[in-house]
Amino acid sequence: MNDKYDELIKELTAKIWTGLDWKIIKCQVSQESGFNPEAVSSCGARGLLQLMPATAREMGVALADHLFYPETNLITGIKYLKIQYDRFREIPDHGERVKFALAAYNGGRGYINKALKIAKTETSAWTNWNSLSAYLKHPLCKVGRKRPDHKQITDYVKRIWASYLVEDAEVHAQKSINGKVA
């Protein structure tokens, strides 16, 4: 995986969100933009963490072009993900809560809230992302008349989490090797 932004991601994650492993943000950047700070999606999301200009304005970034600056984009994206995380206080497990936050970042909090509301009435495992994610397909999971793109949301979380587990294992393996060599 690309390591061009590792130091910046480490620094900003530590400043903005102590307790979050910076490698999750790195994996999110990989998923969102492939580490291209000039990436623009078909729906207009921009930069490393593919932020929509309207979301960025809500987060205090006045000019959409500033989303192409890696530091601005990372600061805004990490803060936005943390806001999503903080809103899921009912999810006690940190890792599960991060998955819920990633899902809300990608698909919108409204859909995740709706799926939670349905799941709470049907299962005791509603605080587990893998259990909850199935409820994104539920016929009543709508915001207005719109249904979530459940496959996109669940695949997004799966890809980031799978990449994170690999990245984390590689870092631990490298530390172990370096420890033995030293």
PAVOKOL-878287 format. One record per atom (N, C-alpha, C): residue number from 1; residue in three letters; x, y, z. Coordinates in Angstrom, 3 decimals. Layout:
PAVOKOL-878287
num | residu | u | v | w
NUM | ALA | X | Y | Z
...
***
This chain:
PAVOKOL-878287
num | residu | u | v | w
1 | MET | 0.851 | -1.181 | 0.000
1 | MET | 0.000 | 0.000 | 0.000
1 | MET | 0.892 | 1.238 | 0.000
2 | ASN | 0.454 | 2.260 | -0.625
2 | ASN | 1.188 | 3.518 | -0.744
2 | ASN | 1.481 | 4.106 | 0.639
3 | ASP | 2.706 | 4.587 | 0.845
3 | ASP | 3.051 | 5.163 | 2.151
3 | ASP | 3.375 | 6.657 | 2.073
4 | LYS | 3.036 | 7.269 | 0.953
4 | LYS | 3.356 | 8.682 | 0.730
4 | LYS | 2.795 | 9.602 | 1.816
5 | TYR | 1.603 | 9.317 | 2.296
5 | TYR | 0.943 | 10.209 | 3.260
5 | TYR | 0.969 | 9.674 | 4.688
6 | ASP | 1.728 | 8.609 | 4.936
6 | ASP | 1.728 | 7.989 | 6.266
6 | ASP | 2.013 | 8.982 | 7.391
7 | GLU | 3.070 | 9.753 | 7.265
7 | GLU | 3.446 | 10.665 | 8.353
7 | GLU | 2.372 | 11.718 | 8.595
8 | LEU | 1.802 | 12.258 | 7.521
8 | LEU | 0.748 | 13.263 | 7.661
8 | LEU | -0.499 | 12.638 | 8.285
9 | ILE | -0.859 | 11.455 | 7.839
9 | ILE | -2.034 | 10.775 | 8.407
9 | ILE | -1.807 | 10.458 | 9.886
10 | LYS | -0.621 | 9.965 | 10.235
10 | LYS | -0.298 | 9.682 | 11.642
10 | LYS | -0.440 | 10.947 | 12.486
11 | GLU | 0.187 | 12.020 | 12.020
11 | GLU | 0.190 | 13.279 | 12.772
11 | GLU | -1.223 | 13.813 | 12.972
12 | LEU | -1.999 | 13.866 | 11.896
12 | LEU | -3.335 | 14.454 | 11.981
12 | LEU | -4.301 | 13.579 | 12.766
13 | THR | -4.203 | 12.269 | 12.602
13 | THR | -5.072 | 11.375 | 13.371
13 | THR | -4.780 | 11.520 | 14.863
14 | ALA | -3.504 | 11.587 | 15.223
14 | ALA | -3.129 | 11.745 | 16.636
14 | ALA | -3.659 | 13.057 | 17.207
15 | LYS | -3.651 | 14.121 | 16.409
15 | LYS | -4.145 | 15.428 | 16.880
15 | LYS | -5.661 | 15.467 | 16.994
16 | ILE | -6.342 | 14.863 | 16.027
16 | ILE | -7.792 | 14.994 | 15.936
16 | ILE | -8.531 | 13.907 | 16.707
17 | TRP | -7.989 | 12.686 | 16.681
17 | TRP | -8.750 | 11.558 | 17.211
17 | TRP | -7.816 | 10.568 | 17.884
18 | THR | -7.411 | 10.894 | 19.097
18 | THR | -6.593 | 9.946 | 19.850
18 | THR | -7.451 | 8.710 | 20.089
19 | GLY | -6.857 | 7.570 | 20.010
19 | GLY | -7.610 | 6.339 | 20.180
19 | GLY | -7.988 | 5.679 | 18.873
20 | LEU | -7.835 | 6.372 | 17.768
20 | LEU | -8.083 | 5.753 | 16.466
20 | LEU | -6.742 | 5.387 | 15.850
21 | ASP | -6.630 | 4.177 | 15.387
21 | ASP | -5.417 | 3.731 | 14.706
21 | ASP | -5.337 | 4.446 | 13.358
22 | TRP | -4.269 | 5.169 | 13.143
22 | TRP | -4.101 | 5.955 | 11.919
22 | TRP | -4.199 | 5.098 | 10.666
23 | LYS | -3.921 | 3.804 | 10.791
23 | LYS | -3.955 | 2.921 | 9.621
23 | LYS | -5.377 | 2.765 | 9.081
24 | ILE | -6.387 | 2.981 | 9.914
24 | ILE | -7.770 | 2.957 | 9.411
24 | ILE | -7.962 | 4.105 | 8.433
25 | ILE | -7.462 | 5.276 | 8.776
25 | ILE | -7.569 | 6.430 | 7.871
25 | ILE | -6.772 | 6.159 | 6.592
26 | LYS | -5.602 | 5.586 | 6.726
26 | LYS | -4.799 | 5.249 | 5.548
26 | LYS | -5.588 | 4.320 | 4.621
27 | CYS | -6.233 | 3.320 | 5.175
27 | CYS | -7.013 | 2.383 | 4.365
27 | CYS | -8.239 | 3.058 | 3.760
28 | GLN | -8.802 | 4.005 | 4.476
28 | GLN | -9.933 | 4.764 | 3.936
28 | GLN | -9.466 | 5.620 | 2.757
29 | VAL | -8.314 | 6.256 | 2.881
29 | VAL | -7.756 | 7.052 | 1.779
29 | VAL | -7.518 | 6.159 | 0.566
30 | SER | -6.970 | 4.987 | 0.792
30 | SER | -6.733 | 4.045 | -0.305
30 | SER | -8.039 | 3.708 | -1.012
31 | GLN | -9.079 | 3.432 | -0.234
31 | GLN | -10.385 | 3.093 | -0.790
31 | GLN | -11.010 | 4.281 | -1.511
32 | GLU | -10.946 | 5.439 | -0.888
32 | GLU | -11.629 | 6.616 | -1.433
32 | GLU | -10.983 | 7.165 | -2.705
33 | SER | -9.667 | 7.310 | -2.695
33 | SER | -9.011 | 8.032 | -3.789
33 | SER | -7.791 | 7.337 | -4.369
34 | GLY | -7.419 | 6.203 | -3.799
34 | GLY | -6.186 | 5.565 | -4.248
34 | GLY | -4.977 | 6.456 | -4.026
35 | PHE | -5.047 | 7.298 | -2.994
35 | PHE | -3.971 | 8.230 | -2.617
35 | PHE | -3.770 | 9.357 | -3.625
36 | ASN | -4.792 | 9.646 | -4.424
36 | ASN | -4.716 | 10.736 | -5.404
36 | ASN | -5.381 | 11.973 | -4.808
37 | PRO | -4.604 | 12.998 | -4.435
37 | PRO | -5.189 | 14.186 | -3.811
37 | PRO | -6.042 | 15.020 | -4.767
38 | GLU | -5.942 | 14.735 | -6.063
38 | GLU | -6.721 | 15.484 | -7.059
38 | GLU | -7.918 | 14.685 | -7.574
39 | ALA | -8.221 | 13.574 | -6.931
39 | ALA | -9.334 | 12.727 | -7.369
39 | ALA | -10.659 | 13.470 | -7.236
40 | VAL | -11.513 | 13.274 | -8.248
40 | VAL | -12.878 | 13.805 | -8.235
40 | VAL | -13.797 | 12.673 | -8.668
41 | SER | -14.783 | 12.372 | -7.844
41 | SER | -15.712 | 11.286 | -8.178
41 | SER | -16.780 | 11.779 | -9.147
42 | SER | -17.552 | 10.851 | -9.675
42 | SER | -18.634 | 11.201 | -10.606
42 | SER | -19.713 | 12.055 | -9.937
43 | CYS | -19.814 | 11.975 | -8.611
43 | CYS | -20.818 | 12.801 | -7.915
43 | CYS | -20.211 | 14.084 | -7.344
44 | GLY | -18.915 | 14.312 | -7.587
44 | GLY | -18.294 | 15.567 | -7.192
44 | GLY | -17.477 | 15.535 | -5.915
45 | ALA | -17.336 | 14.375 | -5.287
45 | ALA | -16.499 | 14.273 | -4.089
45 | ALA | -15.045 | 14.507 | -4.483
46 | ARG | -14.279 | 15.119 | -3.570
46 | ARG | -12.934 | 15.562 | -3.926
46 | ARG | -11.868 | 15.143 | -2.934
47 | GLY | -10.669 | 14.952 | -3.478
47 | GLY | -9.483 | 14.790 | -2.662
47 | GLY | -9.280 | 13.402 | -2.089
48 | LEU | -8.311 | 13.316 | -1.197
48 | LEU | -7.890 | 12.034 | -0.624
48 | LEU | -9.026 | 11.268 | 0.034
49 | LEU | -9.861 | 11.954 | 0.799
49 | LEU | -10.964 | 11.300 | 1.501
49 | LEU | -12.317 | 11.544 | 0.836
50 | GLN | -12.269 | 12.015 | -0.407
50 | GLN | -13.472 | 12.162 | -1.232
50 | GLN | -14.626 | 12.824 | -0.497
51 | LEU | -14.388 | 14.049 | -0.101
51 | LEU | -15.416 | 14.831 | 0.585
51 | LEU | -16.247 | 15.608 | -0.418
52 | MET | -17.539 | 15.653 | -0.163
52 | MET | -18.421 | 16.472 | -0.980
52 | MET | -18.230 | 17.937 | -0.577
53 | PRO | -18.254 | 18.847 | -1.546
53 | PRO | -18.089 | 20.263 | -1.217
53 | PRO | -19.086 | 20.772 | -0.164
54 | ALA | -20.328 | 20.311 | -0.222
54 | ALA | -21.328 | 20.764 | 0.759
54 | ALA | -20.959 | 20.296 | 2.169
55 | THR | -20.497 | 19.068 | 2.287
55 | THR | -20.065 | 18.548 | 3.589
55 | THR | -18.877 | 19.354 | 4.088
56 | ALA | -17.943 | 19.617 | 3.188
56 | ALA | -16.755 | 20.390 | 3.566
56 | ALA | -17.140 | 21.791 | 4.039
57 | ARG | -18.107 | 22.419 | 3.363
57 | ARG | -18.566 | 23.750 | 3.807
57 | ARG | -19.127 | 23.667 | 5.219
58 | GLU | -19.925 | 22.632 | 5.490
58 | GLU | -20.476 | 22.436 | 6.840
58 | GLU | -19.365 | 22.269 | 7.872
59 | MET | -18.230 | 21.727 | 7.421
59 | MET | -17.094 | 21.477 | 8.306
59 | MET | -16.122 | 22.657 | 8.341
60 | GLY | -16.460 | 23.759 | 7.642
60 | GLY | -15.650 | 24.969 | 7.714
60 | GLY | -14.682 | 25.198 | 6.572
61 | VAL | -14.729 | 24.360 | 5.532
61 | VAL | -13.867 | 24.565 | 4.363
61 | VAL | -14.670 | 25.372 | 3.347
62 | ALA | -14.324 | 26.657 | 3.209
62 | ALA | -15.114 | 27.574 | 2.400
62 | ALA | -15.013 | 27.297 | 0.899
63 | LEU | -13.833 | 26.956 | 0.423
63 | LEU | -13.634 | 26.759 | -1.009
63 | LEU | -13.440 | 25.289 | -1.339
64 | ALA | -14.238 | 24.783 | -2.264
64 | ALA | -14.163 | 23.373 | -2.644
64 | ALA | -12.778 | 23.002 | -3.154
65 | ASP | -12.095 | 23.921 | -3.804
65 | ASP | -10.757 | 23.620 | -4.327
65 | ASP | -9.755 | 23.327 | -3.205
66 | HIS | -10.030 | 23.798 | -1.997
66 | HIS | -9.136 | 23.512 | -0.879
66 | HIS | -9.161 | 22.024 | -0.505
67 | LEU | -10.173 | 21.304 | -0.971
67 | LEU | -10.241 | 19.870 | -0.714
67 | LEU | -9.152 | 19.101 | -1.460
68 | PHE | -8.515 | 19.753 | -2.410
68 | PHE | -7.406 | 19.115 | -3.127
68 | PHE | -6.088 | 19.231 | -2.360
69 | TYR | -6.066 | 20.027 | -1.295
69 | TYR | -4.875 | 20.121 | -0.448
69 | TYR | -4.912 | 18.943 | 0.523
70 | PRO | -3.921 | 18.068 | 0.485
70 | PRO | -3.970 | 16.870 | 1.326
70 | PRO | -4.238 | 17.153 | 2.802
71 | GLU | -3.566 | 18.130 | 3.375
71 | GLU | -3.750 | 18.387 | 4.803
71 | GLU | -5.170 | 18.847 | 5.108
72 | THR | -5.699 | 19.759 | 4.312
72 | THR | -7.068 | 20.244 | 4.516
72 | THR | -8.065 | 19.106 | 4.377
73 | ASN | -7.882 | 18.290 | 3.355
73 | ASN | -8.796 | 17.181 | 3.108
73 | ASN | -8.743 | 16.172 | 4.241
74 | LEU | -7.547 | 15.819 | 4.676
74 | LEU | -7.418 | 14.847 | 5.761
74 | LEU | -7.994 | 15.376 | 7.071
75 | ILE | -7.700 | 16.611 | 7.408
75 | ILE | -8.245 | 17.199 | 8.636
75 | ILE | -9.771 | 17.146 | 8.595
76 | THR | -10.344 | 17.584 | 7.493
76 | THR | -11.798 | 17.646 | 7.360
76 | THR | -12.407 | 16.246 | 7.384
77 | GLY | -11.793 | 15.319 | 6.662
77 | GLY | -12.321 | 13.961 | 6.600
77 | GLY | -12.225 | 13.227 | 7.924
78 | ILE | -11.108 | 13.372 | 8.606
78 | ILE | -10.954 | 12.715 | 9.913
78 | ILE | -11.961 | 13.300 | 10.910
79 | LYS | -12.106 | 14.613 | 10.903
79 | LYS | -13.092 | 15.233 | 11.800
79 | LYS | -14.506 | 14.759 | 11.482
80 | TYR | -14.818 | 14.654 | 10.198
80 | TYR | -16.153 | 14.220 | 9.794
80 | TYR | -16.401 | 12.764 | 10.209
81 | LEU | -15.415 | 11.900 | 10.021
81 | LEU | -15.555 | 10.507 | 10.447
81 | LEU | -15.724 | 10.437 | 11.964
82 | LYS | -14.994 | 11.257 | 12.694
82 | LYS | -15.106 | 11.266 | 14.161
82 | LYS | -16.493 | 11.729 | 14.600
83 | ILE | -17.052 | 12.694 | 13.898
83 | ILE | -18.424 | 13.139 | 14.203
83 | ILE | -19.384 | 11.965 | 14.039
84 | GLN | -19.219 | 11.215 | 12.960
84 | GLN | -20.079 | 10.044 | 12.747
84 | GLN | -19.896 | 9.049 | 13.903
85 | TYR | -18.657 | 8.805 | 14.258
85 | TYR | -18.340 | 7.882 | 15.355
85 | TYR | -19.005 | 8.349 | 16.661
86 | ASP | -18.858 | 9.608 | 16.982
86 | ASP | -19.400 | 10.146 | 18.241
86 | ASP | -20.920 | 10.053 | 18.308
87 | ARG | -21.568 | 10.022 | 17.175
87 | ARG | -23.031 | 9.933 | 17.142
87 | ARG | -23.550 | 8.517 | 17.378
88 | PHE | -22.657 | 7.528 | 17.379
88 | PHE | -23.062 | 6.139 | 17.605
88 | PHE | -22.723 | 5.689 | 19.019
89 | ARG | -23.088 | 6.480 | 19.992
89 | ARG | -22.773 | 6.164 | 21.392
89 | ARG | -23.393 | 4.842 | 21.851
90 | GLU | -24.460 | 4.419 | 21.185
90 | GLU | -25.122 | 3.178 | 21.587
90 | GLU | -24.346 | 1.928 | 21.160
91 | ILE | -23.296 | 2.096 | 20.362
91 | ILE | -22.458 | 0.971 | 19.942
91 | ILE | -21.252 | 0.939 | 20.878
92 | PRO | -21.197 | -0.031 | 21.813
92 | PRO | -20.155 | -0.001 | 22.837
92 | PRO | -18.759 | -0.408 | 22.364
93 | ASP | -18.662 | -1.318 | 21.403
93 | ASP | -17.363 | -1.808 | 20.962
93 | ASP | -16.716 | -0.805 | 19.989
94 | HIS | -15.474 | -0.412 | 20.276
94 | HIS | -14.779 | 0.597 | 19.469
94 | HIS | -14.685 | 0.203 | 17.991
95 | GLY | -14.242 | -1.023 | 17.720
95 | GLY | -14.086 | -1.461 | 16.333
95 | GLY | -15.410 | -1.471 | 15.580
96 | GLU | -16.448 | -1.977 | 16.235
96 | GLU | -17.779 | -1.994 | 15.605
96 | GLU | -18.265 | -0.564 | 15.347
97 | ARG | -18.020 | 0.292 | 16.312
97 | ARG | -18.447 | 1.684 | 16.182
97 | ARG | -17.727 | 2.378 | 15.025
98 | VAL | -16.450 | 2.058 | 14.829
98 | VAL | -15.713 | 2.611 | 13.683
98 | VAL | -16.361 | 2.138 | 12.380
99 | LYS | -16.762 | 0.870 | 12.320
99 | LYS | -17.420 | 0.358 | 11.116
99 | LYS | -18.730 | 1.104 | 10.843
100 | PHE | -19.509 | 1.345 | 11.898
100 | PHE | -20.749 | 2.109 | 11.742
100 | PHE | -20.436 | 3.521 | 11.226
101 | ALA | -19.389 | 4.128 | 11.770
101 | ALA | -18.998 | 5.477 | 11.340
101 | ALA | -18.580 | 5.475 | 9.877
102 | LEU | -17.809 | 4.480 | 9.466
102 | LEU | -17.407 | 4.375 | 8.056
102 | LEU | -18.633 | 4.232 | 7.155
103 | ALA | -19.593 | 3.425 | 7.588
103 | ALA | -20.819 | 3.247 | 6.803
103 | ALA | -21.580 | 4.560 | 6.665
104 | ALA | -21.684 | 5.308 | 7.763
104 | ALA | -22.378 | 6.597 | 7.720
104 | ALA | -21.616 | 7.594 | 6.853
105 | TYR | -20.297 | 7.580 | 6.928
105 | TYR | -19.451 | 8.452 | 6.099
105 | TYR | -19.733 | 8.183 | 4.630
106 | ASN | -19.859 | 6.920 | 4.277
106 | ASN | -20.040 | 6.539 | 2.884
106 | ASN | -21.475 | 6.685 | 2.395
107 | GLY | -22.426 | 6.190 | 3.178
107 | GLY | -23.794 | 6.113 | 2.682
107 | GLY | -24.772 | 7.094 | 3.275
108 | GLY | -24.367 | 7.776 | 4.318
108 | GLY | -25.257 | 8.722 | 4.970
108 | GLY | -25.790 | 8.180 | 6.279
109 | ARG | -25.784 | 9.018 | 7.282
109 | ARG | -26.228 | 8.642 | 8.621
109 | ARG | -27.696 | 8.231 | 8.633
110 | GLY | -28.514 | 8.850 | 7.810
110 | GLY | -29.951 | 8.553 | 7.808
110 | GLY | -30.254 | 7.090 | 7.550
111 | TYR | -29.562 | 6.502 | 6.597
111 | TYR | -29.786 | 5.091 | 6.284
111 | TYR | -29.332 | 4.182 | 7.423
112 | ILE | -28.224 | 4.536 | 8.038
112 | ILE | -27.731 | 3.713 | 9.139
112 | ILE | -28.690 | 3.824 | 10.323
113 | ASN | -29.187 | 5.025 | 10.585
113 | ASN | -30.175 | 5.209 | 11.657
113 | ASN | -31.426 | 4.372 | 11.403
114 | LYS | -31.886 | 4.387 | 10.165
114 | LYS | -33.097 | 3.636 | 9.815
114 | LYS | -32.855 | 2.134 | 9.997
115 | ALA | -31.721 | 1.648 | 9.535
115 | ALA | -31.392 | 0.228 | 9.700
115 | ALA | -31.303 | -0.123 | 11.187
116 | LEU | -30.714 | 0.755 | 11.984
116 | LEU | -30.639 | 0.528 | 13.437
116 | LEU | -32.036 | 0.430 | 14.052
117 | LYS | -32.894 | 1.329 | 13.661
117 | LYS | -34.259 | 1.345 | 14.206
117 | LYS | -34.973 | 0.024 | 13.916
118 | ILE | -34.821 | -0.472 | 12.705
118 | ILE | -35.457 | -1.737 | 12.322
118 | ILE | -34.799 | -2.899 | 13.074
119 | ALA | -33.478 | -2.934 | 13.074
119 | ALA | -32.740 | -4.042 | 13.688
119 | ALA | -33.014 | -4.155 | 15.186
120 | LYS | -33.148 | -3.020 | 15.863
120 | LYS | -33.382 | -3.045 | 17.307
120 | LYS | -34.670 | -3.782 | 17.661
121 | THR | -35.626 | -3.810 | 16.746
121 | THR | -36.889 | -4.506 | 17.001
121 | THR | -36.827 | -5.979 | 16.623
122 | GLU | -35.789 | -6.385 | 15.889
122 | GLU | -35.751 | -7.746 | 15.354
122 | GLU | -34.583 | -8.608 | 15.825
123 | THR | -33.533 | -8.009 | 16.370
123 | THR | -32.372 | -8.808 | 16.757
123 | THR | -31.667 | -8.203 | 17.961
124 | SER | -31.039 | -9.067 | 18.732
124 | SER | -30.242 | -8.566 | 19.854
124 | SER | -28.821 | -8.237 | 19.399
125 | ALA | -28.476 | -8.584 | 18.174
125 | ALA | -27.114 | -8.363 | 17.662
125 | ALA | -26.994 | -7.063 | 16.870
126 | TRP | -27.860 | -6.111 | 17.133
126 | TRP | -27.881 | -4.881 | 16.349
126 | TRP | -26.643 | -4.009 | 16.532
127 | THR | -25.833 | -4.247 | 17.565
127 | THR | -24.611 | -3.451 | 17.757
127 | THR | -23.421 | -4.019 | 16.976
128 | ASN | -23.643 | -5.107 | 16.273
128 | ASN | -22.608 | -5.723 | 15.447
128 | ASN | -22.823 | -5.297 | 14.001
129 | TRP | -21.791 | -4.711 | 13.378
129 | TRP | -21.940 | -4.194 | 12.023
129 | TRP | -22.390 | -5.267 | 11.039
130 | ASN | -21.814 | -6.457 | 11.102
130 | ASN | -22.189 | -7.499 | 10.143
130 | ASN | -23.664 | -7.870 | 10.258
131 | SER | -24.198 | -7.864 | 11.473
131 | SER | -25.626 | -8.129 | 11.656
131 | SER | -26.467 | -6.953 | 11.180
132 | LEU | -26.072 | -5.778 | 11.574
132 | LEU | -26.840 | -4.583 | 11.220
132 | LEU | -26.857 | -4.330 | 9.721
133 | SER | -25.752 | -4.575 | 9.056
133 | SER | -25.650 | -4.231 | 7.633
133 | SER | -26.710 | -4.926 | 6.788
134 | ALA | -27.156 | -6.104 | 7.191
134 | ALA | -28.214 | -6.805 | 6.461
134 | ALA | -29.508 | -5.997 | 6.447
135 | TYR | -29.719 | -5.175 | 7.462
135 | TYR | -30.944 | -4.384 | 7.546
135 | TYR | -30.964 | -3.209 | 6.566
136 | LEU | -29.844 | -2.927 | 5.951
136 | LEU | -29.836 | -1.902 | 4.897
136 | LEU | -30.642 | -2.380 | 3.683
137 | LYS | -30.864 | -3.702 | 3.580
137 | LYS | -31.666 | -4.274 | 2.487
137 | LYS | -33.157 | -4.360 | 2.844
138 | HIS | -33.479 | -4.103 | 4.091
138 | HIS | -34.865 | -4.238 | 4.561
138 | HIS | -35.769 | -3.279 | 3.778
139 | PRO | -36.969 | -3.736 | 3.404
139 | PRO | -37.877 | -2.871 | 2.629
139 | PRO | -38.230 | -1.546 | 3.315
140 | LEU | -38.193 | -1.525 | 4.644
140 | LEU | -38.519 | -0.294 | 5.362
140 | LEU | -37.318 | 0.632 | 5.553
141 | CYS | -36.151 | 0.200 | 5.121
141 | CYS | -34.955 | 1.036 | 5.253
141 | CYS | -34.930 | 2.053 | 4.108
142 | LYS | -35.572 | 3.186 | 4.381
142 | LYS | -35.672 | 4.266 | 3.396
142 | LYS | -35.490 | 5.592 | 4.110
143 | VAL | -34.969 | 6.534 | 3.398
143 | VAL | -34.944 | 7.919 | 3.854
143 | VAL | -35.731 | 8.674 | 2.789
144 | GLY | -36.871 | 9.212 | 3.213
144 | GLY | -37.812 | 9.723 | 2.223
144 | GLY | -38.317 | 8.506 | 1.456
145 | ARG | -38.166 | 8.553 | 0.161
145 | ARG | -38.543 | 7.398 | -0.662
145 | ARG | -37.327 | 6.664 | -1.201
146 | LYS | -36.147 | 7.108 | -0.791
146 | LYS | -34.913 | 6.538 | -1.325
146 | LYS | -34.413 | 5.380 | -0.465
147 | ARG | -33.953 | 4.359 | -1.155
147 | ARG | -33.353 | 3.200 | -0.511
147 | ARG | -31.837 | 3.343 | -0.562
148 | PRO | -31.135 | 2.819 | 0.420
148 | PRO | -29.669 | 2.911 | 0.392
148 | PRO | -29.076 | 1.950 | -0.638
149 | ASP | -27.907 | 2.292 | -1.107
149 | ASP | -27.151 | 1.356 | -1.939
149 | ASP | -26.416 | 0.441 | -0.960
150 | HIS | -27.141 | -0.555 | -0.462
150 | HIS | -26.611 | -1.400 | 0.612
150 | HIS | -25.339 | -2.119 | 0.200
151 | LYS | -25.246 | -2.528 | -1.057
151 | LYS | -24.043 | -3.238 | -1.496
151 | LYS | -22.833 | -2.303 | -1.468
152 | GLN | -23.015 | -1.081 | -1.932
152 | GLN | -21.911 | -0.121 | -1.915
152 | GLN | -21.445 | 0.150 | -0.487
153 | ILE | -22.383 | 0.367 | 0.412
153 | ILE | -22.040 | 0.685 | 1.801
153 | ILE | -21.341 | -0.490 | 2.471
154 | THR | -21.912 | -1.687 | 2.331
154 | THR | -21.312 | -2.849 | 3.003
154 | THR | -19.963 | -3.202 | 2.393
155 | ASP | -19.847 | -3.103 | 1.073
155 | ASP | -18.555 | -3.380 | 0.427
155 | ASP | -17.496 | -2.368 | 0.848
156 | TYR | -17.899 | -1.118 | 0.986
156 | TYR | -16.985 | -0.055 | 1.416
156 | TYR | -16.377 | -0.397 | 2.780
157 | VAL | -17.237 | -0.722 | 3.725
157 | VAL | -16.766 | -1.049 | 5.075
157 | VAL | -15.906 | -2.316 | 5.037
158 | LYS | -16.353 | -3.335 | 4.306
158 | LYS | -15.588 | -4.592 | 4.214
158 | LYS | -14.195 | -4.357 | 3.646
159 | ARG | -14.106 | -3.591 | 2.564
159 | ARG | -12.798 | -3.368 | 1.927
159 | ARG | -11.859 | -2.597 | 2.845
160 | ILE | -12.360 | -1.562 | 3.487
160 | ILE | -11.502 | -0.782 | 4.384
160 | ILE | -11.056 | -1.654 | 5.557
161 | TRP | -11.976 | -2.393 | 6.143
161 | TRP | -11.622 | -3.195 | 7.315
161 | TRP | -10.655 | -4.316 | 6.942
162 | ALA | -10.881 | -4.953 | 5.800
162 | ALA | -9.968 | -6.015 | 5.355
162 | ALA | -8.576 | -5.435 | 5.096
163 | SER | -8.504 | -4.287 | 4.456
163 | SER | -7.213 | -3.633 | 4.214
163 | SER | -6.537 | -3.259 | 5.518
164 | TYR | -7.325 | -2.779 | 6.457
164 | TYR | -6.790 | -2.399 | 7.760
164 | TYR | -6.185 | -3.607 | 8.471
165 | LEU | -6.894 | -4.725 | 8.464
165 | LEU | -6.376 | -5.923 | 9.129
165 | LEU | -5.062 | -6.383 | 8.502
166 | VAL | -4.958 | -6.293 | 7.183
166 | VAL | -3.713 | -6.651 | 6.494
166 | VAL | -2.615 | -5.649 | 6.835
167 | GLU | -2.927 | -4.376 | 6.752
167 | GLU | -1.946 | -3.312 | 7.038
167 | GLU | -1.448 | -3.416 | 8.476
168 | ASP | -2.368 | -3.638 | 9.403
168 | ASP | -1.996 | -3.746 | 10.806
168 | ASP | -1.099 | -4.967 | 11.034
169 | ALA | -1.433 | -6.081 | 10.408
169 | ALA | -0.619 | -7.295 | 10.543
169 | ALA | 0.779 | -7.080 | 9.966
170 | GLU | 0.860 | -6.378 | 8.827
170 | GLU | 2.165 | -6.112 | 8.221
170 | GLU | 3.027 | -5.228 | 9.109
171 | VAL | 2.418 | -4.223 | 9.722
171 | VAL | 3.162 | -3.332 | 10.624
171 | VAL | 3.673 | -4.127 | 11.824
172 | HIS | 2.819 | -4.972 | 12.406
172 | HIS | 3.252 | -5.773 | 13.555
172 | HIS | 4.347 | -6.762 | 13.164
173 | ALA | 4.230 | -7.353 | 11.980
173 | ALA | 5.255 | -8.289 | 11.512
173 | ALA | 6.584 | -7.569 | 11.309
174 | GLN | 6.520 | -6.368 | 10.735
174 | GLN | 7.747 | -5.596 | 10.505
174 | GLN | 8.394 | -5.204 | 11.829
175 | LYS | 7.589 | -4.814 | 12.801
175 | LYS | 8.131 | -4.478 | 14.124
175 | LYS | 8.792 | -5.689 | 14.748
176 | SER | 8.161 | -6.847 | 14.573
176 | SER | 8.717 | -8.081 | 15.124
176 | SER | 10.045 | -8.417 | 14.466
177 | ILE | 10.111 | -8.268 | 13.155
177 | ILE | 11.362 | -8.515 | 12.417
177 | ILE | 12.431 | -7.531 | 12.845
178 | ASN | 12.064 | -6.269 | 12.913
178 | ASN | 13.026 | -5.234 | 13.321
178 | ASN | 13.505 | -5.469 | 14.740
179 | GLY | 12.630 | -5.942 | 15.596
179 | GLY | 13.007 | -6.227 | 16.974
179 | GLY | 14.009 | -7.353 | 17.076
180 | LYS | 13.879 | -8.331 | 16.217
180 | LYS | 14.800 | -9.484 | 16.234
180 | LYS | 16.146 | -9.141 | 15.626
181 | VAL | 16.130 | -8.248 | 14.636
181 | VAL | 17.364 | -7.877 | 13.942
181 | VAL | 18.213 | -6.980 | 14.838
182 | ALA | 17.544 | -6.109 | 15.592
182 | ALA | 18.266 | -5.124 | 16.405
182 | ALA | 19.019 | -5.720 | 17.532
***
